[in-house]
Amino acid sequence: MSATAAILAYLPTKPMGLQEGFWGSITAIAVVQSELSATTTSARDQFIGAAIGGMVSSALVTWGGQSLAVYALAVVVSMTVCWIFNVSSAARLSGSTATIIALVPHHGTVEWMMLSRIAEVGWGIAVGVSVVWLVNRVEKLVGSGNLTEAPAKPEDPVKK
């Protein structure tokens, strides 16, 4: 499932205007679990982490430029914000996004990089959750025999 989600997440990224579509693929791989509930929990953490890390780090990089001090502050503040808002499960992901925003050279503004990163993560999440939902749905249908048996015909109320 992860490989399928990764490929499907990457294919349309250029036409969608996402310059670094591989982040959607990485996110799809990260969120895919065998059960839909585990996938949605992972997806929630990925998105919250990306959003918090992206917003905090872009604000700090805009304010202080790209430096080791700003990077360190961005990671610490991003992770702390997650803990303050009781989403500590997203803290490490916010730190990862802060690292990308603060350290990776980019074209365009920091704000554009943040929005692109959140869009790429969001796209990867949508694809990953969709693939797991579809696979789980097909497994249930196959397991119940609904794909191999003809549907039962309703009884004719006149014959009763």
KOLGU-931740 format. One record per residue: residue in three letters; x, y, z of N, C-alpha, C in turn. Coordinates in nm, 2 decimals, m for minus. Layout:
N
{ALA; {X; Y; Z}; {X; Y; Z}; {X; Y; Z}};
...
***
This chain:
160
{MET; {0.08; m0.12; 0.00}; {0.00; 0.00; 0.00}; {0.09; 0.13; 0.00}};
{SER; {0.20; 0.12; 0.08}; {0.28; 0.24; 0.08}; {0.34; 0.28; m0.05}};
{ALA; {0.39; 0.18; m0.12}; {0.45; 0.21; m0.25}; {0.34; 0.26; m0.35}};
{THR; {0.22; 0.21; m0.35}; {0.12; 0.26; m0.44}; {0.08; 0.40; m0.40}};
{ALA; {0.07; 0.43; m0.27}; {0.04; 0.56; m0.23}; {0.15; 0.66; m0.26}};
{ALA; {0.27; 0.62; m0.25}; {0.39; 0.71; m0.28}; {0.39; 0.75; m0.43}};
{ILE; {0.36; 0.65; m0.52}; {0.36; 0.67; m0.66}; {0.25; 0.76; m0.70}};
{LEU; {0.13; 0.73; m0.65}; {0.01; 0.81; m0.68}; {0.02; 0.95; m0.63}};
{ALA; {0.09; 0.97; m0.51}; {0.11; 1.10; m0.46}; {0.21; 1.18; m0.54}};
{TYR; {0.30; 1.12; m0.60}; {0.40; 1.19; m0.68}; {0.36; 1.23; m0.82}};
{LEU; {0.29; 1.14; m0.88}; {0.26; 1.16; m1.03}; {0.20; 1.30; m1.06}};
{PRO; {0.10; 1.35; m0.99}; {0.04; 1.48; m1.04}; {0.10; 1.60; m0.98}};
{THR; {0.21; 1.59; m0.91}; {0.26; 1.71; m0.83}; {0.31; 1.82; m0.92}};
{LYS; {0.38; 1.79; m1.03}; {0.42; 1.90; m1.12}; {0.30; 1.98; m1.18}};
{PRO; {0.21; 1.90; m1.24}; {0.09; 1.98; m1.29}; {0.01; 2.06; m1.18}};
{MET; {0.02; 2.01; m1.05}; {m0.04; 2.08; m0.94}; {0.04; 2.20; m0.90}};
{GLY; {0.16; 2.22; m0.95}; {0.24; 2.33; m0.92}; {0.33; 2.31; m0.79}};
{LEU; {0.34; 2.19; m0.75}; {0.42; 2.15; m0.63}; {0.56; 2.12; m0.68}};
{GLN; {0.66; 2.20; m0.64}; {0.79; 2.19; m0.70}; {0.87; 2.07; m0.64}};
{GLU; {0.84; 2.04; m0.52}; {0.91; 1.93; m0.45}; {0.81; 1.82; m0.41}};
{GLY; {0.75; 1.76; m0.51}; {0.65; 1.66; m0.49}; {0.69; 1.54; m0.42}};
{PHE; {0.82; 1.52; m0.40}; {0.87; 1.40; m0.33}; {0.82; 1.41; m0.18}};
{TRP; {0.80; 1.53; m0.13}; {0.75; 1.54; 0.01}; {0.61; 1.48; 0.02}};
{GLY; {0.53; 1.49; m0.08}; {0.40; 1.42; m0.08}; {0.41; 1.27; m0.08}};
{SER; {0.51; 1.22; m0.16}; {0.54; 1.07; m0.16}; {0.59; 1.03; m0.02}};
{ILE; {0.68; 1.10; 0.04}; {0.74; 1.07; 0.17}; {0.63; 1.07; 0.27}};
{THR; {0.54; 1.17; 0.27}; {0.43; 1.17; 0.36}; {0.33; 1.05; 0.34}};
{ALA; {0.30; 1.02; 0.22}; {0.21; 0.91; 0.19}; {0.27; 0.78; 0.25}};
{ILE; {0.40; 0.76; 0.23}; {0.47; 0.64; 0.29}; {0.46; 0.64; 0.44}};
{ALA; {0.48; 0.76; 0.50}; {0.48; 0.77; 0.65}; {0.34; 0.75; 0.71}};
{VAL; {0.23; 0.79; 0.64}; {0.10; 0.78; 0.70}; {0.03; 0.65; 0.68}};
{VAL; {0.07; 0.57; 0.58}; {0.00; 0.45; 0.54}; {0.02; 0.34; 0.65}};
{GLN; {m0.09; 0.29; 0.71}; {m0.08; 0.18; 0.80}; {m0.19; 0.08; 0.75}};
{SER; {m0.19; m0.04; 0.81}; {m0.28; m0.14; 0.76}; {m0.42; m0.11; 0.79}};
{GLU; {m0.45; m0.04; 0.90}; {m0.59; 0.00; 0.94}; {m0.61; 0.15; 0.92}};
{LEU; {m0.73; 0.18; 0.88}; {m0.77; 0.31; 0.85}; {m0.76; 0.41; 0.97}};
{SER; {m0.80; 0.36; 1.09}; {m0.79; 0.44; 1.21}; {m0.65; 0.48; 1.24}};
{ALA; {m0.55; 0.39; 1.23}; {m0.41; 0.42; 1.25}; {m0.36; 0.52; 1.14}};
{THR; {m0.41; 0.50; 1.02}; {m0.37; 0.59; 0.91}; {m0.42; 0.73; 0.94}};
{THR; {m0.54; 0.75; 0.98}; {m0.59; 0.88; 1.00}; {m0.53; 0.95; 1.12}};
{THR; {m0.49; 0.87; 1.22}; {m0.42; 0.93; 1.34}; {m0.28; 0.98; 1.29}};
{SER; {m0.21; 0.90; 1.22}; {m0.08; 0.93; 1.16}; {m0.09; 1.06; 1.07}};
{ALA; {m0.20; 1.06; 0.99}; {m0.22; 1.17; 0.90}; {m0.25; 1.30; 0.97}};
{ARG; {m0.32; 1.29; 1.08}; {m0.35; 1.41; 1.16}; {m0.22; 1.46; 1.22}};
{ASP; {m0.14; 1.37; 1.27}; {m0.01; 1.42; 1.33}; {0.08; 1.48; 1.23}};
{GLN; {0.08; 1.42; 1.11}; {0.17; 1.47; 1.00}; {0.12; 1.61; 0.96}};
{PHE; {m0.01; 1.63; 0.95}; {m0.06; 1.76; 0.90}; {m0.04; 1.87; 1.01}};
{ILE; {m0.07; 1.84; 1.13}; {m0.05; 1.93; 1.24}; {0.09; 1.97; 1.26}};
{GLY; {0.18; 1.87; 1.25}; {0.32; 1.89; 1.27}; {0.38; 1.98; 1.16}};
{ALA; {0.33; 1.95; 1.03}; {0.38; 2.03; 0.92}; {0.33; 2.18; 0.93}};
{ALA; {0.20; 2.19; 0.97}; {0.15; 2.33; 0.98}; {0.21; 2.41; 1.09}};
{ILE; {0.23; 2.35; 1.21}; {0.29; 2.42; 1.32}; {0.44; 2.45; 1.29}};
{GLY; {0.51; 2.35; 1.24}; {0.65; 2.36; 1.21}; {0.67; 2.46; 1.10}};
{GLY; {0.59; 2.46; 1.00}; {0.60; 2.55; 0.89}; {0.57; 2.69; 0.93}};
{MET; {0.46; 2.72; 1.00}; {0.43; 2.85; 1.04}; {0.53; 2.91; 1.13}};
{VAL; {0.57; 2.84; 1.24}; {0.67; 2.89; 1.33}; {0.81; 2.91; 1.26}};
{SER; {0.86; 2.82; 1.19}; {0.99; 2.84; 1.13}; {0.99; 2.94; 1.02}};
{SER; {0.88; 2.96; 0.94}; {0.88; 3.06; 0.84}; {0.88; 3.20; 0.90}};
{ALA; {0.80; 3.21; 1.01}; {0.80; 3.34; 1.09}; {0.94; 3.37; 1.14}};
{LEU; {1.00; 3.28; 1.20}; {1.14; 3.30; 1.26}; {1.24; 3.32; 1.15}};
{VAL; {1.24; 3.25; 1.04}; {1.34; 3.27; 0.93}; {1.31; 3.41; 0.87}};
{THR; {1.19; 3.45; 0.85}; {1.16; 3.58; 0.80}; {1.21; 3.69; 0.89}};
{TRP; {1.20; 3.67; 1.02}; {1.24; 3.76; 1.12}; {1.40; 3.77; 1.13}};
{GLY; {1.46; 3.65; 1.14}; {1.60; 3.64; 1.17}; {1.69; 3.59; 1.06}};
{GLY; {1.64; 3.55; 0.95}; {1.72; 3.49; 0.84}; {1.76; 3.34; 0.87}};
{GLN; {1.83; 3.28; 0.78}; {1.87; 3.14; 0.79}; {2.00; 3.14; 0.87}};
{SER; {2.00; 3.09; 0.99}; {2.12; 3.08; 1.07}; {2.10; 2.96; 1.17}};
{LEU; {2.21; 2.92; 1.23}; {2.20; 2.81; 1.33}; {2.11; 2.85; 1.44}};
{ALA; {2.12; 2.97; 1.49}; {2.04; 3.02; 1.61}; {1.89; 3.02; 1.57}};
{VAL; {1.86; 3.07; 1.46}; {1.72; 3.07; 1.41}; {1.66; 2.93; 1.40}};
{TYR; {1.75; 2.84; 1.34}; {1.71; 2.70; 1.32}; {1.68; 2.64; 1.46}};
{ALA; {1.77; 2.65; 1.55}; {1.75; 2.59; 1.68}; {1.63; 2.65; 1.75}};
{LEU; {1.60; 2.78; 1.74}; {1.49; 2.84; 1.80}; {1.36; 2.78; 1.73}};
{ALA; {1.36; 2.77; 1.60}; {1.25; 2.72; 1.52}; {1.21; 2.58; 1.57}};
{VAL; {1.31; 2.49; 1.58}; {1.28; 2.36; 1.62}; {1.22; 2.35; 1.76}};
{VAL; {1.28; 2.42; 1.86}; {1.24; 2.42; 2.00}; {1.10; 2.48; 2.01}};
{VAL; {1.08; 2.60; 1.94}; {0.94; 2.66; 1.95}; {0.84; 2.57; 1.89}};
{SER; {0.87; 2.52; 1.77}; {0.77; 2.43; 1.70}; {0.72; 2.32; 1.79}};
{MET; {0.82; 2.25; 1.84}; {0.79; 2.13; 1.93}; {0.72; 2.17; 2.06}};
{THR; {0.76; 2.28; 2.11}; {0.69; 2.33; 2.23}; {0.55; 2.37; 2.21}};
{VAL; {0.52; 2.43; 2.09}; {0.38; 2.47; 2.06}; {0.30; 2.34; 2.05}};
{CYS; {0.35; 2.24; 1.99}; {0.27; 2.11; 1.98}; {0.24; 2.06; 2.12}};
{TRP; {0.33; 2.06; 2.21}; {0.31; 2.02; 2.35}; {0.21; 2.11; 2.42}};
{ILE; {0.22; 2.24; 2.40}; {0.13; 2.33; 2.46}; {m0.02; 2.30; 2.42}};
{PHE; {m0.04; 2.27; 2.29}; {m0.17; 2.25; 2.23}; {m0.21; 2.10; 2.25}};
{ASN; {m0.14; 2.03; 2.33}; {m0.17; 1.89; 2.36}; {m0.17; 1.80; 2.23}};
{VAL; {m0.08; 1.82; 2.14}; {m0.06; 1.74; 2.03}; {0.09; 1.70; 2.02}};
{SER; {0.14; 1.64; 2.13}; {0.28; 1.61; 2.14}; {0.32; 1.50; 2.04}};
{SER; {0.22; 1.43; 1.99}; {0.25; 1.32; 1.89}; {0.29; 1.39; 1.76}};
{ALA; {0.26; 1.52; 1.74}; {0.30; 1.59; 1.62}; {0.43; 1.67; 1.63}};
{ALA; {0.49; 1.66; 1.75}; {0.61; 1.75; 1.78}; {0.73; 1.71; 1.70}};
{ARG; {0.76; 1.59; 1.68}; {0.88; 1.55; 1.61}; {0.86; 1.59; 1.46}};
{LEU; {0.73; 1.58; 1.41}; {0.71; 1.62; 1.27}; {0.71; 1.77; 1.25}};
{SER; {0.68; 1.85; 1.35}; {0.69; 1.99; 1.34}; {0.84; 2.03; 1.34}};
{GLY; {0.92; 1.95; 1.42}; {1.06; 1.98; 1.42}; {1.13; 1.94; 1.29}};
{SER; {1.08; 1.84; 1.22}; {1.13; 1.80; 1.09}; {1.09; 1.91; 0.99}};
{THR; {0.97; 1.96; 0.99}; {0.93; 2.07; 0.90}; {1.01; 2.20; 0.93}};
{ALA; {1.03; 2.23; 1.05}; {1.11; 2.35; 1.09}; {1.25; 2.33; 1.03}};
{THR; {1.31; 2.21; 1.04}; {1.44; 2.18; 0.98}; {1.44; 2.21; 0.83}};
{ILE; {1.34; 2.16; 0.76}; {1.33; 2.18; 0.62}; {1.32; 2.33; 0.58}};
{ILE; {1.24; 2.40; 0.65}; {1.22; 2.54; 0.62}; {1.34; 2.62; 0.66}};
{ALA; {1.40; 2.59; 0.77}; {1.51; 2.68; 0.82}; {1.65; 2.64; 0.75}};
{LEU; {1.67; 2.52; 0.71}; {1.80; 2.48; 0.66}; {1.81; 2.45; 0.51}};
{VAL; {1.70; 2.41; 0.45}; {1.71; 2.37; 0.31}; {1.71; 2.49; 0.22}};
{PRO; {1.81; 2.51; 0.13}; {1.80; 2.62; 0.04}; {1.67; 2.61; m0.05}};
{HIS; {1.61; 2.73; m0.08}; {1.49; 2.72; m0.15}; {1.48; 2.84; m0.25}};
{HIS; {1.40; 2.83; m0.35}; {1.37; 2.94; m0.44}; {1.25; 3.01; m0.40}};
{GLY; {1.24; 3.14; m0.41}; {1.12; 3.21; m0.37}; {1.13; 3.25; m0.22}};
{THR; {1.01; 3.29; m0.17}; {1.00; 3.34; m0.04}; {0.99; 3.22; 0.06}};
{VAL; {1.02; 3.25; 0.19}; {1.00; 3.15; 0.29}; {0.85; 3.12; 0.31}};
{GLU; {0.77; 3.22; 0.29}; {0.62; 3.19; 0.30}; {0.58; 3.09; 0.19}};
{TRP; {0.63; 3.11; 0.07}; {0.60; 3.02; m0.04}; {0.65; 2.88; m0.01}};
{MET; {0.77; 2.87; 0.05}; {0.82; 2.74; 0.08}; {0.73; 2.67; 0.19}};
{MET; {0.68; 2.75; 0.29}; {0.60; 2.69; 0.39}; {0.46; 2.64; 0.33}};
{LEU; {0.40; 2.73; 0.24}; {0.28; 2.69; 0.18}; {0.29; 2.57; 0.09}};
{SER; {0.40; 2.56; 0.02}; {0.43; 2.45; m0.07}; {0.45; 2.32; 0.02}};
{ARG; {0.52; 2.33; 0.13}; {0.54; 2.21; 0.21}; {0.41; 2.16; 0.27}};
{ILE; {0.33; 2.25; 0.32}; {0.20; 2.21; 0.38}; {0.11; 2.15; 0.27}};
{ALA; {0.11; 2.21; 0.15}; {0.03; 2.15; 0.04}; {0.08; 2.02; 0.00}};
{GLU; {0.21; 2.00; m0.01}; {0.27; 1.87; m0.04}; {0.24; 1.76; 0.06}};
{VAL; {0.25; 1.80; 0.19}; {0.22; 1.71; 0.30}; {0.07; 1.68; 0.29}};
{GLY; {m0.01; 1.78; 0.27}; {m0.16; 1.76; 0.27}; {m0.20; 1.67; 0.15}};
{TRP; {m0.13; 1.68; 0.04}; {m0.16; 1.60; m0.08}; {m0.12; 1.45; m0.05}};
{GLY; {0.00; 1.43; 0.01}; {0.05; 1.30; 0.05}; {m0.05; 1.23; 0.15}};
{ILE; {m0.10; 1.31; 0.24}; {m0.20; 1.26; 0.34}; {m0.32; 1.21; 0.27}};
{ALA; {m0.38; 1.30; 0.18}; {m0.50; 1.27; 0.11}; {m0.49; 1.14; 0.03}};
{VAL; {m0.38; 1.12; m0.04}; {m0.35; 1.00; m0.12}; {m0.34; 0.88; m0.03}};
{GLY; {m0.26; 0.89; 0.08}; {m0.23; 0.78; 0.17}; {m0.36; 0.73; 0.23}};
{VAL; {m0.44; 0.82; 0.28}; {m0.57; 0.79; 0.35}; {m0.66; 0.72; 0.24}};
{SER; {m0.67; 0.78; 0.12}; {m0.75; 0.73; 0.02}; {m0.72; 0.58; m0.02}};
{VAL; {m0.59; 0.56; m0.03}; {m0.54; 0.42; m0.07}; {m0.58; 0.32; 0.04}};
{VAL; {m0.55; 0.36; 0.16}; {m0.58; 0.27; 0.27}; {m0.73; 0.24; 0.28}};
{TRP; {m0.81; 0.35; 0.26}; {m0.96; 0.33; 0.27}; {m1.00; 0.24; 0.16}};
{LEU; {m0.95; 0.26; 0.04}; {m0.99; 0.17; m0.08}; {m0.95; 0.03; m0.06}};
{VAL; {m0.83; 0.01; m0.01}; {m0.78; m0.13; 0.01}; {m0.86; m0.20; 0.12}};
{ASN; {m0.89; m0.13; 0.23}; {m0.97; m0.18; 0.34}; {m1.11; m0.21; 0.29}};
{ARG; {m1.17; m0.13; 0.21}; {m1.30; m0.15; 0.15}; {m1.30; m0.28; 0.06}};
{VAL; {m1.20; m0.29; m0.02}; {m1.20; m0.41; m0.11}; {m1.18; m0.53; m0.03}};
{GLU; {m1.09; m0.53; 0.07}; {m1.07; m0.65; 0.16}; {m1.20; m0.69; 0.22}};
{LYS; {m1.28; m0.59; 0.27}; {m1.41; m0.63; 0.34}; {m1.50; m0.69; 0.24}};
{LEU; {m1.51; m0.63; 0.12}; {m1.60; m0.69; 0.02}; {m1.56; m0.83; m0.02}};
{VAL; {m1.43; m0.85; m0.04}; {m1.38; m0.98; m0.08}; {m1.40; m1.08; 0.03}};
{GLY; {m1.37; m1.04; 0.15}; {m1.38; m1.12; 0.27}; {m1.53; m1.16; 0.30}};
{SER; {m1.62; m1.08; 0.26}; {m1.76; m1.11; 0.29}; {m1.82; m1.19; 0.17}};
{GLY; {m1.74; m1.20; 0.06}; {m1.79; m1.28; m0.05}; {m1.88; m1.19; m0.14}};
{ASN; {m1.89; m1.07; m0.12}; {m1.98; m0.98; m0.20}; {m1.93; m0.96; m0.34}};
{LEU; {m1.81; m0.98; m0.37}; {m1.75; m0.97; m0.50}; {m1.77; m1.09; m0.59}};
{THR; {m1.79; m1.21; m0.52}; {m1.79; m1.33; m0.60}; {m1.93; m1.39; m0.61}};
{GLU; {m2.02; m1.35; m0.53}; {m2.16; m1.40; m0.53}; {m2.25; m1.30; m0.60}};
{ALA; {m2.35; m1.35; m0.67}; {m2.45; m1.26; m0.73}; {m2.54; m1.21; m0.61}};
{PRO; {m2.58; m1.09; m0.62}; {m2.66; m1.03; m0.52}; {m2.80; m1.11; m0.51}};
{ALA; {m2.84; m1.12; m0.39}; {m2.97; m1.19; m0.36}; {m3.08; m1.11; m0.42}};
{LYS; {m3.18; m1.18; m0.48}; {m3.29; m1.11; m0.54}; {m3.40; m1.09; m0.43}};
{PRO; {m3.46; m0.98; m0.42}; {m3.56; m0.96; m0.32}; {m3.68; m1.05; m0.35}};
{GLU; {m3.75; m1.09; m0.24}; {m3.87; m1.17; m0.26}; {m3.98; m1.09; m0.32}};
{ASP; {m4.06; m1.16; m0.40}; {m4.17; m1.09; m0.46}; {m4.29; m1.09; m0.36}};
{PRO; {m4.33; m0.97; m0.32}; {m4.44; m0.97; m0.21}; {m4.57; m1.03; m0.26}};
{VAL; {m4.59; m1.04; m0.39}; {m4.72; m1.09; m0.45}; {m4.72; m1.24; m0.43}};
{LYS; {m4.61; m1.31; m0.43}; {m4.61; m1.46; m0.42}; {m4.63; m1.50; m0.28}};
{LYS; {m4.63; m1.42; m0.18}; {m4.64; m1.46; m0.04}; {m4.78; m1.49; m0.01}};
***
